[in-house]
Amino acid sequence: MTRITDAKSSAICSWFNPRDGNTTRIGVFPTTGSRSFTPPDANDWVLVLDSQAANLGVPGGKNL
């Protein structure tokens, strides 16, 4: 988490499903320390960590 550079010290965390292009937002977390993330199921998922201040759109353009 400490590698995310953000003015608000926060990261928006999501799971991206490459099979259907949908994104599931996990939440907003501080960019300090370490954190474990568990995928929603045993299929392929991509963990996406974005700076909250960057105000980027959801990966894949679809949000669940």
Sequence and secondary structure as in RCSB ss.txt:
>XXXX:A:sequence
MTRITDAKSSAICSWFNPRDGNTTRIGVFPTTGSRSFTPPDANDWVLVLDSQAANLGVPGGKNL
>XXXX:A:secstr
 TT   TTSEEEEEEE TTT EEEEEEEEESSS      SSSS  EEEEEETTT    GGGEE 
